[in-house]
Amino acid sequence: MKTVFTLLHALWFGAHLMVGYVVAPFLFAYANDGLLDKQVVGNIAGDLFDCVMYLGLVVSLWWCVYLRQQNGSNRLAKALLGLLIMSQFVVTPVIVAIKQQQSHWLLNWVGGSFGMWHGISSSLYLLISILLMVLTWQRLQVKSRY
């Protein structure tokens, strides 16, 4: 079972990197060149980020439950799950509200612009990427016989 989790985790890591650091920048590069509409590109990128984040939530939650059943504890896995929840259910709804010019309780309370919330979202994505890299490395690392 641990091998299945490791494989799912590695696939999620690859999808996370591809969407955030390859596909989205390419799409926005085409939009900046006038080849694609920026709003359409933003919607496509948002949908891709949603898919990757929900995949991450499922894999991360599954991993935390598995670790708990094995009497294991991994603070990095719990931190990763917390960052995913914060990104998907706290920050992303604010960005959507700003784009749709709607009210949101957190936006009303904290304020800020699209750029500020996009920066927060990008920072969370980077932190998630770093934690994913560390956790993937830990899971794929082969123990030395020395």
Kinemage of the C-alpha trace (Angstrom):
@kinemage 1
@onewidth
@group {chain A} dominant
@subgroup {mainchain}
@vectorlist {calphas} color= white
{ca met a 1} P 0.000 0.000 0.000
{ca lys a 2} L 2.871 2.345 0.763
{ca thr a 3} L 4.132 1.891 -2.812
{ca val a 4} L 0.743 2.964 -4.185
{ca phe a 5} L 0.824 6.091 -2.020
{ca thr a 6} L 4.350 6.880 -3.135
{ca leu a 7} L 3.406 6.480 -6.790
{ca leu a 8} L 0.305 8.666 -6.404
{ca his a 9} L 2.357 11.244 -4.545
{ca ala a 10} L 5.024 11.314 -7.270
{ca leu a 11} L 2.360 11.651 -9.992
{ca trp a 12} L 0.718 14.480 -8.087
{ca phe a 13} L 4.104 16.173 -7.658
{ca gly a 14} L 4.704 15.968 -11.413
{ca ala a 15} L 1.252 17.349 -12.213
{ca his a 16} L 1.733 20.126 -9.652
{ca leu a 17} L 5.025 21.183 -11.219
{ca met a 18} L 3.728 20.937 -14.798
{ca val a 19} L 0.624 23.023 -14.187
{ca gly a 20} L 2.213 25.685 -11.995
{ca tyr a 21} L 5.602 26.110 -13.579
{ca val a 22} L 5.186 24.995 -17.206
{ca val a 23} L 1.601 25.099 -18.514
{ca ala a 24} L 0.336 28.273 -16.800
{ca pro a 25} L 3.408 30.364 -17.732
{ca phe a 26} L 3.158 29.163 -21.353
{ca leu a 27} L -0.530 30.054 -21.501
{ca phe a 28} L 0.086 33.526 -20.112
{ca ala a 29} L 3.024 34.022 -22.478
{ca tyr a 30} L 0.664 33.366 -25.397
{ca ala a 31} L -1.852 35.769 -23.843
{ca asn a 32} L 0.823 38.459 -23.504
{ca asp a 33} L 1.697 37.984 -27.186
{ca gly a 34} L -1.957 38.555 -28.062
{ca leu a 35} L -2.506 35.001 -29.297
{ca leu a 36} L -4.969 34.109 -26.531
{ca asp a 37} L -7.426 36.134 -24.472
{ca lys a 38} L -6.114 36.781 -20.944
{ca gln a 39} L -9.457 36.108 -19.296
{ca val a 40} L -9.809 32.761 -21.086
{ca val a 41} L -6.239 31.848 -20.152
{ca gly a 42} L -6.922 32.808 -16.538
{ca asn a 43} L -10.018 30.613 -16.470
{ca ile a 44} L -8.134 27.663 -17.994
{ca ala a 45} L -5.262 28.091 -15.547
{ca gly a 46} L -7.723 28.358 -12.650
{ca asp a 47} L -9.411 25.117 -13.685
{ca leu a 48} L -6.044 23.364 -13.985
{ca phe a 49} L -4.974 24.624 -10.551
{ca asp a 50} L -8.286 23.398 -9.099
{ca cys a 51} L -7.722 19.923 -10.550
{ca val a 52} L -4.191 19.725 -9.165
{ca met a 53} L -5.229 21.044 -5.760
{ca tyr a 54} L -8.139 18.605 -5.422
{ca leu a 55} L -5.867 15.749 -6.476
{ca gly a 56} L -3.421 16.940 -3.836
{ca leu a 57} L -6.124 17.125 -1.184
{ca val a 58} L -7.213 13.552 -1.885
{ca val a 59} L -3.678 12.126 -1.932
{ca ser a 60} L -2.551 14.151 1.078
{ca leu a 61} L -5.612 13.289 3.162
{ca trp a 62} L -5.295 9.629 2.195
{ca trp a 63} L -1.625 9.673 3.205
{ca cys a 64} L -2.365 11.293 6.583
{ca val a 65} L -5.069 8.694 7.319
{ca tyr a 66} L -2.697 5.897 6.307
{ca leu a 67} L 0.062 7.255 8.562
{ca arg a 68} L -2.342 7.520 11.469
{ca gln a 69} L -3.448 3.897 11.004
{ca gln a 70} L 0.206 2.830 10.971
{ca asn a 71} L 0.839 4.803 14.181
{ca gly a 72} L 3.186 7.008 12.233
{ca ser a 73} L 3.367 10.744 12.297
{ca asn a 74} L 4.604 13.080 9.670
{ca arg a 75} L 4.363 16.766 10.456
{ca leu a 76} L 5.327 17.692 6.896
{ca ala a 77} L 2.366 15.723 5.519
{ca lys a 78} L 0.023 17.486 7.944
{ca ala a 79} L 1.522 20.872 7.091
{ca leu a 80} L 1.099 20.115 3.393
{ca leu a 81} L -2.554 19.202 3.926
{ca gly a 82} L -3.078 22.421 5.883
{ca leu a 83} L -1.536 24.536 3.129
{ca leu a 84} L -3.669 22.813 0.502
{ca ile a 85} L -6.835 23.461 2.524
{ca met a 86} L -5.853 27.088 3.066
{ca ser a 87} L -5.094 27.607 -0.607
{ca gln a 88} L -8.180 25.903 -2.004
{ca phe a 89} L -10.815 26.912 0.537
{ca val a 90} L -9.580 30.269 1.870
{ca val a 91} L -7.478 32.068 -0.753
{ca thr a 92} L -8.944 30.755 -4.016
{ca pro a 93} L -12.545 31.780 -3.176
{ca val a 94} L -11.322 35.330 -2.524
{ca ile a 95} L -9.597 35.445 -5.925
{ca val a 96} L -12.750 34.132 -7.610
{ca ala a 97} L -14.844 36.761 -5.805
{ca ile a 98} L -12.516 39.540 -6.946
{ca lys a 99} L -12.574 38.303 -10.562
{ca gln a 100} L -16.378 38.115 -10.525
{ca gln a 101} L -16.657 41.430 -8.662
{ca gln a 102} L -18.554 39.801 -5.813
{ca ser a 103} L -18.388 40.214 -2.076
{ca his a 104} L -16.496 37.763 0.122
{ca trp a 105} L -16.272 37.841 3.915
{ca leu a 106} L -12.467 37.583 3.989
{ca leu a 107} L -12.065 40.237 1.310
{ca asn a 108} L -14.381 42.533 3.255
{ca trp a 109} L -12.446 41.881 6.458
{ca val a 110} L -8.848 42.023 5.161
{ca gly a 111} L -9.262 43.909 1.895
{ca gly a 112} L -6.637 43.859 -0.803
{ca ser a 113} L -6.437 43.732 -4.551
{ca phe a 114} L -6.346 40.905 -7.063
{ca gly a 115} L -2.564 41.299 -7.215
{ca met a 116} L -2.181 40.930 -3.452
{ca trp a 117} L -4.333 37.795 -3.281
{ca his a 118} L -2.668 36.359 -6.375
{ca gly a 119} L 0.693 36.900 -4.666
{ca ile a 120} L -0.544 35.110 -1.540
{ca ser a 121} L -1.801 32.257 -3.708
{ca ser a 122} L 1.508 32.065 -5.590
{ca ser a 123} L 3.440 32.011 -2.309
{ca leu a 124} L 1.285 29.180 -0.999
{ca tyr a 125} L 1.784 27.295 -4.270
{ca leu a 126} L 5.550 27.690 -3.893
{ca leu a 127} L 5.465 26.475 -0.269
{ca ile a 128} L 3.349 23.494 -1.339
{ca ser a 129} L 5.861 22.788 -4.120
{ca ile a 130} L 8.772 22.825 -1.683
{ca leu a 131} L 6.997 20.543 0.803
{ca leu a 132} L 6.015 18.221 -2.043
{ca met a 133} L 9.611 18.075 -3.202
{ca val a 134} L 10.851 17.227 0.297
{ca leu a 135} L 8.144 14.614 0.915
{ca thr a 136} L 8.604 13.032 -2.507
{ca trp a 137} L 12.352 12.854 -1.940
{ca gln a 138} L 11.785 11.217 1.467
{ca arg a 139} L 9.399 8.643 0.029
{ca leu a 140} L 11.517 7.770 -2.987
{ca gln a 141} L 14.832 7.706 -1.211
{ca val a 142} L 16.421 4.283 -1.092
{ca lys a 143} L 17.926 3.319 2.240
{ca ser a 144} L 21.650 2.731 2.108
{ca arg a 145} L 22.988 -0.645 3.257
{ca tyr a 146} L 26.111 0.847 4.822
